[in-house]
Amino acid sequence: MKRLRIKFYVLLLGSLAAIGLGIWAFVIEPDQLIVKNYELKVQNWSPKLDGFRIVAISDIHGGANFIGQEKIRRVVAEANAQDADIIVLLGDYVSTGFFNRQAIQMPIETVAENLQGLRAKHGVYAVLGNKDGNYGDVVVRAELEKNGIKVLENEIAGIEKNGEKLFVFGLKDHLKINTWADFSTELKQVLSKNEENGNIIVLEHSPDVLPIITGDLLISENLRLILSGHTHGGQCRFPLVGAPFVPSSYGQKYASGHIRENDVDMFVTTGIGTSILPVRFSIPPEISVLHIRAE
């Protein structure tokens, strides 16, 4: 009888713990929104731009669980409160249905209207993600720009601060290209039209772009930093195991945070919304505030 009682209590406690974890992962954590500051030491960054502040927001997925209009407006308010030099939006503004990938959960018109009002000293810049292609990149771009957000698709925006040039280079989602070599060549041609030198920050939805535009295919000696999203950090991270599933060809290598490879720095933000499963565990929705330091 005593053993049966012990087994009963063990099963009861295990069941309660599982229910508690489920409530946390499916209800509590996905509904959060944190602002997290990072001090990012970047190789060869200009000392004149030391302390440059970037707010990085990705994967809003409007209409996904806990991503209503009020949440998007809260993202705007929190981002504006950071007094950033630039705000960057890194793609996937819409969310599709689980069973019907063409069913959009919130119209891009609604998402873009609620993003209206984002403000930064040197501008608000955006790239598009793979989910945005389900709605139509042309439509998504038009709606964002109608609401004051500059979209860059293999395009460059120039900034000057403290007498130093800085270029924000927004790329098309690499999942929409044919070959890596062609993509790198196309980007070099875009850069060649810009005759001035200056630090280059690349915006790209997926971090898998890093080996495409660095190393042997390096697009520019002035490339300093890549900013990406897409992975959601894996949405769930466990002790010892890490994030079991990351939507990247490189597994957990580019899941989140600061990565340095081929002498180029990259930061991957874990994003706001959810995709496929409406769950987050140990990776709450995050607005990343990057304080860039000259190493």
Secondary structure, DSSP 8 states (H G I E B T S, - for coil): -HHHHHHHHHHHHHHHHHHHHHHIIIIIGGG--EEEEEEEEETT--GGGTTEEEEEE----BTSTT--HHHHHHHHHHHHTT--SEEEE-S--B-B-SS-TT-BSS-HHHHHHHHTT---TT-EEE---TTHHHH-HHHHHHHHHHTT-EE-SSEEEEEEETTEEEEEEE---GGG-S-HHHHHHHHHHHHHT--S--EEEEE-S-GGGHHHHSGGG-S-TTEEEEEE-SSGGGSB-BTTTB-S--SSTTGGGGSSEEEEETTEEEEE---SS--SS---BS---EEEEEEEEE-
